[in-house]
Amino acid sequence: MGLVDGKVAIVTGVASGIGRASALAFAREGAKVVAADVMVEGGEETVKMIKDAGGEATFVKCDVSKEDDVKALVQVALDTYGKLDCAHNNAGIVGPNGTMTVDYAKADFDKLMSINCTGVFLCMKHEIPAMLTGAGGAIVNTASASGLVATPGNIAYSASKFAVNGMTKTAAAEFGSQGIRVNSICPGFIETPMVAAYLATEEGRAAVCALAPLNRWGQPEEMAEVAVWLASDRASFITAVNMPAEGGMTAV
Ligand SMILES: NC(=O)c1ccc[n+]([C@@H]2O[C@H](COP(=O)([O-])OP(=O)(O)OC[C@H]3O[C@@H](n4cnc5c(N)ncnc54)[C@H](O)[C@@H]3O)[C@@H](O)[C@H]2O)c1
């Protein structure tokens, strides 16, 4: 029996990285997955990987910053699988890393917030009513260690991830009594295309390792494990938690 056997789960940002690993893990643990991304090719590839492994999944092209897209995404879950139990709101971008606050363009700030912050808000706004028509539900938002401590050189990313952690607690407080749990995961440096610039050189790779007690990069699959567990009934008394998954980076 899988951790999320018989459940229906939305995962966003599935075309690569943490979202792909999460979609695969939800499916492996028994969920029917509604897999969303703006990138069609990568998203469809993830769904093929799930199906090839014997799982069930549907790809939906969705820009999480657009309310109509998010509404349609939730509707696909209801129309295709009849309910919505879990969601991993994970889609995000990193923006112009290494840009000091005084040089940060407003357009870059607005774009990043529209995806990382507004996107998570819109997902929860439309997922929660769908979950309330069923047996309740569990939401996991991908925040970041950047939602726990300062991120010099990327004020918008920092703002968006602190916002995700705050929205997680607020939604958890609003809907806990109605059977909805809402938690976030706060990854440290995880080997995905998002952080390709750090991965490109030996110095970059080593500098990241030195930041955390575990002294290594995290893997997308390790984030997927946390997301699926938090979304599962095994975590039934856990809500409003911003869970670090960063090799201890924020403790030192
Ligand atoms: N990789 C890390 O080190 C790290 C650390 C902390 C937090 N995170 C967070 O993890 C999440 C996943 O990132 P990742 O590292 O897997 O990166 P990634 O670039 O591999 O994956 C991000 C996915 O989100 C999708 N996406 C971007 N904008 C979108 C939009 N508007 N609508 C729908 N999908 C969209 C992309 O197409 C991509 O498939 C992000 O929220 C990121 O901020 C990553």
The ligand as a MOL file (V3000), in Angstrom:
LIG
                    3D

  0  0  0     0  0            999 V3000
M  V30 BEGIN CTAB
M  V30 COUNTS 44 48 0 0 0
M  V30 BEGIN ATOM
M  V30 1 N 16.7730 23.9960 -6.7140 0
M  V30 2 C 16.9460 24.6000 -5.5630 0
M  V30 3 O 18.0580 24.7030 -5.0690 0
M  V30 4 C 15.7550 25.1580 -4.8270 0
M  V30 5 C 15.9680 25.6130 -3.5160 0
M  V30 6 C 14.8940 26.1100 -2.8040 0
M  V30 7 C 13.6310 26.1680 -3.3760 0
M  V30 8 N 13.4630 25.7500 -4.6540 0 CHG=1
M  V30 9 C 12.1210 25.8540 -5.2050 0
M  V30 10 O 11.7130 24.6000 -5.7100 0
M  V30 11 C 10.7200 24.8070 -6.7240 0
M  V30 12 C 11.0840 23.9640 -7.9260 0
M  V30 13 O 12.3100 24.4310 -8.4370 0
M  V30 14 P 13.3950 23.4960 -9.1380 0
M  V30 15 O 14.6530 23.6850 -8.4300 0
M  V30 16 O 12.8500 22.1400 -9.3360 0 CHG=-1
M  V30 17 O 13.5690 24.2770 -10.5320 0
M  V30 18 P 13.2200 23.8880 -12.0270 0
M  V30 19 O 13.5440 25.0950 -12.7990 0
M  V30 20 O 13.8520 22.5910 -12.3700 0
M  V30 21 O 11.6390 23.6550 -11.9820 0
M  V30 22 C 10.7300 24.6960 -11.9120 0
M  V30 23 C 9.5350 24.3300 -12.7630 0
M  V30 24 O 8.5310 25.3450 -12.6220 0
M  V30 25 C 8.0100 25.6080 -13.8960 0
M  V30 26 N 7.4150 26.9480 -13.9520 0
M  V30 27 C 8.0440 28.1390 -13.9580 0
M  V30 28 N 7.1610 29.1440 -14.0660 0
M  V30 29 C 5.9280 28.5690 -14.0980 0
M  V30 30 C 4.6220 29.0730 -14.1940 0
M  V30 31 N 4.3780 30.3840 -14.2830 0
M  V30 32 N 3.5790 28.2070 -14.1920 0
M  V30 33 C 3.8150 26.8680 -14.1210 0
M  V30 34 N 5.0310 26.3290 -14.0470 0
M  V30 35 C 6.0900 27.1570 -14.0300 0
M  V30 36 C 9.2000 25.4700 -14.8370 0
M  V30 37 O 8.7930 25.2960 -16.1840 0
M  V30 38 C 9.8910 24.2620 -14.2430 0
M  V30 39 O 9.4140 23.0540 -14.7970 0
M  V30 40 C 10.6820 26.3080 -6.9920 0
M  V30 41 O 9.5720 26.8780 -6.3150 0
M  V30 42 C 11.9780 26.8060 -6.3780 0
M  V30 43 O 11.9010 28.1510 -5.9900 0
M  V30 44 C 14.4850 25.2440 -5.3950 0
M  V30 END ATOM
M  V30 BEGIN BOND
M  V30 1 1 1 2
M  V30 2 2 2 3
M  V30 3 1 2 4
M  V30 4 1 4 5
M  V30 5 2 4 44
M  V30 6 2 5 6
M  V30 7 1 6 7
M  V30 8 2 7 8
M  V30 9 1 8 9
M  V30 10 1 8 44
M  V30 11 1 9 10
M  V30 12 1 9 42
M  V30 13 1 10 11
M  V30 14 1 11 12
M  V30 15 1 11 40
M  V30 16 1 12 13
M  V30 17 1 13 14
M  V30 18 2 14 15
M  V30 19 1 14 16
M  V30 20 1 14 17
M  V30 21 1 17 18
M  V30 22 2 18 19
M  V30 23 1 18 20
M  V30 24 1 18 21
M  V30 25 1 21 22
M  V30 26 1 22 23
M  V30 27 1 23 24
M  V30 28 1 23 38
M  V30 29 1 24 25
M  V30 30 1 25 26
M  V30 31 1 25 36
M  V30 32 1 26 27
M  V30 33 1 26 35
M  V30 34 2 27 28
M  V30 35 1 28 29
M  V30 36 1 29 30
M  V30 37 2 29 35
M  V30 38 1 30 31
M  V30 39 2 30 32
M  V30 40 1 32 33
M  V30 41 2 33 34
M  V30 42 1 34 35
M  V30 43 1 36 37
M  V30 44 1 36 38
M  V30 45 1 38 39
M  V30 46 1 40 41
M  V30 47 1 40 42
M  V30 48 1 42 43
M  V30 END BOND
M  V30 END CTAB
M  END
